[in-house]
Amino acid sequence: MAENDETIHVSTERARAGATPHMTRYVLGFGLALVIIAFAVILWF
């Protein structure tokens, strides 16, 4: 690899090689809600 003092600026989306949708926060929220409901049902019985 050639040594070079030039700084390379790359956008976040290009550096990650794709888009980053905000679906993960919804999946985590639904999963947490389901776990809380499951524990409540287990505790109730």
Residue, then its C-alpha position, 0 to 999 in steps of 0.5 A: m500500500a502506498e503511503n499517502d498523506e491525502t485524507i480520504h473523505v467518504s460519506t457514512e452511507r458509502a462507508r457502510a456499503g448501504a443504507t441504514p434504515h431505522m427499523t432496528r429500533y422498532v424491532l428492539g422495542f417490539g421484542l422488549a414489549l413481548v418479553i415484558i408481556a411474556f414475563a407478566v403472563i408467566l408471573w400471573f399463572 
